[in-house]
């Protein structure tokens, strides 16, 4: 009998069958609740919906394994149907961000070449303007009407579709990443990546993440949304999924649904803490909040710490995880969490990491800043149809080049510093803008900050800051500069500071540093001209 060369390449019936396997184990356990429509599903019901969605994909639309479909949608049960149905059939799901411009979406659709576009009724106009390949169909996801509703929501019993055996190496998702300097990349995410990432979250957390009452806050066009849902399905937990993030609704759901955990970006926590209901809502069930997406400041965590809620940071990237680091803190109290608030902890159980010199890729000593490399069974499989960009990220021996600057402290915890491509040189000194931003954000009068390098005839470049003041704060540039001079080396203190109503964002919701740099470069040139005059 011939030996199996690799189990990654061996089709197996459980691969991708998230709903079927969980329904077989715990059929009547509650799986999903969508508060906007008040629909609640057991695992058996979720699996039957997925079967009917799978039948629609394969029998009605004739879509086969490895063929993609696009999804333009808010967080709703129909999006989960399609995710689970793609897991059953081998069809590839390519979620699209509704925050992108029409031209950006059209470019992604052209590159993905989907067999169908499933779109939320809220985005009907936008979906109608996208150029689809010949023969591709548009299918609306609407409440109480339309062909999808008739086939999946109104259908009864299981469909005739049988689960198709798939290999772990088969593609599952095409997930685009936001970029400000180049065309967004489309990450090929395999079933292996989603399986191993879920395992790593469950094992690293010691079982505290997975079987919980989870509030899903991340959008499903982002890998973070699926990365929240999948481990909970794996462990048989309960996911509460509002269609979009609203701080007041989130607070109501924490109390009303007994939420034990949720993940969030910093802005979400700020909006929740500033909401009038925050002080009175019952958070007694809430055990943990995990921040992601970017470093989170201590003042953002503070209101939750004061309520006795553990808040700590995590880190990962679509290409390497999407989860790779988690600060557990074990049984530490709030004081210890506060002490290590700026750490992402250490790598997950099944993740290797190195911090290396950006040029030679040789390890740097503990305490020295370098580029973070990661390696795990949940690495991605490269960028769609872009071998050169893939080679720049997927290095020899399975290492993923993150582009993030980090260092390991004396306790072995990892702290992020910034991005290699954001770093600039001023008078021969490297400056990571994110380091300066974190100091500026510690000032009580600053709500947002973006730091960039602007041209300077003497130093080559000097730091400049775009700031957004807190509501009601009486603050000026001189006060901020005085504060920064106490915290930073002189060459890191921004020479130019300007206040704005808001900071410009990319389609992915991140600060658009290119636009900030253009604006501050003009401001700096004007200021220099005035000084010379």
N, C-alpha and C positions, 0 to 999 in steps of 0.2 A: 504493500500500500504506500503510495507516494505521500511524503510529508507535505503539510501546508507551508508554503514559503513565508507567508505573512497573513496573520489574521486580519490585518487592516484591509486586505484585498479579498477576503472571503465573504461572499454574501451571506448574511444571517438574518433570520426573521425578526429579531428584536430591534435591529438597528433602525432608528428613525420612528419606531412605533411607540412613541411616548405615551400617547393616550390609550392605545390598546393594552399595553403591558400594565399600566397603572390601573386601568378599568378592570383587568382580570384580578388584580390584587385587592383593590379597595373600591369596588364599583359604586357604593352608595355614599362614599365620603364626599363632602363638598370640595369642589375643585376651583371654581371661578365665580366671581360675582362682579357684574357690571352695574354700578349704582345708577348711571345715567338712564339706563333702560329698565332697571330693577330686574334684570335677568340673572338667575343663579343656576349653575350647573353642577351636577355630580360628575364624578369621573366617567361613569357609564354614559351619561348624556353628552359629555364633551367628546367621547370617543365616537358615538353615533353621528354627531354632527360632522366630525372629521371624516368619517366613512362616506357620508353623503357628499361632502366637499371633494373628497378624493374621486368619487364617481363622476362628479361634474367635470373635474380636470381631465380625467382619462377617457371616460366614455362619451361625454357630451362634447367636449372641446378637442379630444384626440391628442392631448399633450403627453409626451412620453418622458422617460427618465432622462435627466441631465438637460432637459429643455426648460428655459426660464419663464417665469411669470413675474410681472411687476406689481407692486402693491403701493398705492398712494392713499394712506388712511390714518385717521386717529387711532388711538388704542380702543379697540372694540372687539367683541367676541368673534366677529367674522374674520378679523385678522388672525386670531388664534386658530380658528378653523383651518385657514389656509396653511399656516405653519405646520400644524399637525398633519394635514392632508399631504403636504409635500414630503413630510417625514415618512408617510406610508407608501408613497408612489415613486419617490426618486426625482420628482419635479423640483426644480431649483427656485427658491423664493428670493426675489430681489426687492426689498422694501426701498421706497423712495422718500426723501425728506420733503414734506410740504412747505418747509421754510425756504427752499431753494427757489430761484427765479425760473421762469418758464424756459429760458434759453439753457440754463444749467440742467434742468430736468430733461429737456429734449436731447441734450448731448448724452446723458446717461442712458436714456432709452435707446438711442441709436447704437451705443456700444454694447448694451445688454441684448438687444434684439429679442424682446419677449414674444411669446406666443399669445399672451393676453395681458391686459392691464385691468386689474381690479382696483376700483377707486371708491372712496367714501363719498356719499352724497354731498358732503360739505365742500368737496373739491371738484364738483362736476364741471364747472367752467374751465378750470385749469386742466383737468384731464382731457377735455375735448380739444384743447389746443396743442396737445403733444403729438408729435409725428410718430406713428407706430409703423412697424414693418407691414408689408402687404400680407393680408390675411389675418393679422392679429385682431382680437376682439376687445372691446371695452365692456366691462361688466360692473354695474353699479352695486355698491353695498349700501342698502337703504333699509330703514326701519319699516317693516310691514308691507313691502311691495318689491316688485322686480323679480327677474329670473333667479337671482341668487337666493332671495328669500323663499321663493317657491320650492327650489330644489333642496335647500339645506334647512332653513328655519321651519318651514311648514311641512317638510317631509316627515314620515313616520317610520320608526323602526330602523334597523341597520340597512345599509345599501348592499348591493351584490358584490361590491369591490372587495377583493382580497388583498391583504397586506403583501407588498412586494418585498422579497428579501433584498437587502442592500448591504454594501460593504462600508466599513467605517471610512474608507478613503473616498467614497463618493461625495460629490459636492452637495451641500445643503442650502447655503445662503450665498448670495452676492451682496455684500454690504459696502456701500460707498463711504469713504472718509472725507471729512471736510478739509479743504485746503485753501490757503490765501495766496499762494504763489504759483500754483500749478493746477492742472486739471485734476479734479477729484479722482482718487484711486478707487478701484473696485476690488475689494478683498474677496478671495475665494475661500469660503469657510466650509470645511468638510463636516460630515457627521462625527468623525473622530474628534475634531476640535470641540464641538458642543458637548459630546459625551464626557471627554476628559476634563473639560473646564468645570462641568457640573460636579464631577467626582472630586475635583480639587477643592471646590468651594465647600462641599459637604465634609470632606475629611479635615481640611484645614480649620474649619470652624468647630470641629468636634461635635458636629450634629446640631449646633444651635441655629445654623442657617440651612434651610431646606424644608423641614416639616413645620415651619412657622405660619403665622397669620401675616401674610406679606401685603403691603401696599405698593403696587407697581406704579412708580412715578415717571420712569424714563420712557420716552417715546419709542414705539416699536420700529421706527425707521432707523434707530440706533441699535448697535449690538447690545448696549446695556439693557434694553428692554427685554430681548430674548434671553440675555444672560441672567436676568432676574427670574423670568418665568420658568425656564427649563430646570434649574435645580429644585425649585419648589414642586414641579411635576414629578421629578425623579423621586423625591422623598415623600410624596403624597400630602403636601401642605395645601394651604388655602390662599388663593391670590385674589385680592380686591383690585379691580382695574378700572378707574375712572377714565373717561375718554381723553381728557387733557388735564394738566395740573392746575388746580385752583387751591390756593392756600386754605381758604375757609372750608372747602369741601374736604380737603385732606385732614384737617383737624377734626371735623365731624366723623370721618370714617375711622380715625384712630380710636375715638371713644366708642362709636357705635358698633364697630366690627371687632373690637378687641385686638387691634393690630399689635403685633409683637416686634416687627422689624420693617424698616424700609430703607432704601437707598436714595440719595439725593445729591444734587449739585449745590454749591454754596448759595446761589440765588434763591433756591427753593426754601432753604432753611431761614434765610433772612426774611422772606415774605411771610412765612408761617409765624416767626417770632414777632413780627410787626403787626400781625392781624389782631383785631380787637378780641377775638375769642381765645387767643393763646393762653392767657392767664387762667381762664376758668375751665378749660377742657381737661377731662380726666385722661391722664397718660399712664395710669397705673399698670396697664398691660404692656406698654412699650418698653422693650428690653434693650434695643440697640438701634442706632442709626449709623449707616455706613456711607461716608461721603466718597464721591468719585468724580472723574472728569477733569479736575484740577485741584491743587492744594486748597484747603479750607482754613480760614483764619480762626484764631481762638475766640475772638469776640462774636463770631457767628455761632460757634458751638456753645458759648457761655450760657445763653438763655435755656438751652436744653439740659446742660449740666446742672443748672440751678434747680431744674425740675426732677433731678435724679436720673436722667436718661443718659445712657452711655453713648457717646458720639466719638467715632474714630475714623481714620482715613483708610482708603484702599487705593490701589493703583493697578493699571493694566492698559493694554492697547489692543485694538481689534486684531492686529497682526500677531500678537504674542500670547493672547489669553482667550477671551478679553480680560480675565482677572489673573493677576500674577502676584500681587503683594497685598497683605492684609495685616492691619495692626490689631491683634487679638487682645493683648493686655491681660489675658487669662482672668484671674479673679481680682484684678486690680480695681481700686476704687476710682472715684471721679478725680481725686487729686493726682493720681498717677496718670490717668488719661490726659489731664490738663498738661502735665509735665512733658508728655510725649505727643502732644497734639499735632505737631508739624512733621511727624514721622509716618511713613506708610508701613511701618513694621518690617517684617522680613518676608522672604519669598514663600509662596504657598508650598505645600508638602511635595508636590510633583514638579516644581519649577526650580531650575538652576539659574543663577545670575552671576554676572561679572561686571565690575566697573573698570573701564579701560581708558587708556589714553586715546583721544579722538583720531590721532594720526596713525600710530603704530598698532593700535588695538591691543596693547600690552596692559596687564593688570596694573592698577595704581594702588598705593598703600591705603590702608584705612584712614579716613579723615581727609583724603585728597579727592578733589572733584574730577570726575571723568564721565564717559558716556556709559549708560546702562545697557548691557546685553542680557537677553533672556533666552532660555531654552526649555521646552517642555513638550509633552505629548499633545498639547493644545496650541501649537503654533499653526498659523494659517498656511495656505497652499500657494501663496503668491498673489500678484495682482492680475486681474483678468486681461489677457492679451498684451501684457507689458513685461516681457522678460527682462529688459534692462533695469527697470525700476524694481522688479522683484529681486534681481541679483544684488542690488544696493541694500536691500533690507534683509533678505535671507542669506546669511553668511555661511562660511564653511562650518561643518560639524553641527549644523542645526541652530546656530545662534541667530537671534533676531536683533537687528540694530534698531534701538528705540529712538535715537536722536535726542533723548532726554539726559540732561546732566544731573548727576546725583553723587552722594558720598555716603559712606558707611560710618556711623558714629562709634564711640568707644563701647557701647553696649551691643553693637551688632545690628542696630536698626538702620534702615535706609531713609535718607532724606533727599527729596528732590530739590534741585536748584533752579533749573530752567531748561530751555531748548537750545541745542547747539545752533540751530539756524536763526535763533533770535539774538544770540550773543553777538556783541560788537566790541571793538577794540578802541580804547580811548587812551592816547599817549602811551601805547604799548601794554596797557592793562586790559585784561578781559573783564567785561561786565555782562552779567546775566540779568536782563531786565526784570525777570520774575522775582529775583532776590530783592531788588529795590522796591518793587511793587508791594511785596509783603510788608516791608517797613512802613511805607506810606499808608497802607491800609490799617496799620495799628493806631494811626491818629484818629481821635474820636470824631473829627469833622470830615473824614474822607470816606465816601461810600464805595467808589470805584477808582481804579488807577490803571493806566497803561503807560509803560515806559519804553521808549525807543531811542536809538542813536540817530542824531542829526549831524550833518556835515559841519566841521569846524576847521578853519584854516591852520590852526596851530596844533590841535590834538588829533586831527583826523576825523574824530566824531566825539560828541559829548552827549550825555544822557539828557533827555527831555521827557516831561511827564504831562499826560492828559488826565485831568482829575474830574470826578463828579463829587460834589459836596453832599453831605447828609442833609436831609430836609431840616430846615430851621437852624442849621449850623452857621455861625458867623466866623468864617475862616478865610484867610488869604494866603497867597504864595509865600510871603515872608514867614508866617507861622509854620507852614509845612516845611520850609527849608530849614528853619531853626531846629525843628523836631528831627528831621532827617540827619542833620549834622551830628546829632548826639548818638545816632545808631549806625551810621555808615562811614566808610572811608571817604575822604573828601572828594576823590575823583568819581565816586559813585553817586554823589548827590546831584540831582537834576539841576542843570544850569537854567533851564526854562521850565516853568510850570504854568499851565493854562487850565482854567475851569470850563467845563462844558455841561450842557443839560444832560447828555447821555453820550456813551461811547459807541462808535459805529461797530456793527456786528457783521460777520460773514453769514452765509446761508446756513451754516452749521451751528449758528448761535454763539460763536466765539468772537472775541475782540478782533476786529480787522486791523491788524498792526500796519498793513500797507497804507490804509487811509489815515490812520493816526500819524504815521511817519510823514506822509505828504503834507498834512495840515501843520504839524509842528515844524517841519522843515521850512515852510513858508513863513510861519510865525518867527522862527529863529532868524531867518534872513532879514525880515523886516526889522526885528529888534536890533540886529547887528548894524543895519543901515542907519537906524536912528542914533545908535551910539556913536558911529563914525561921523554923522552929521553934527 
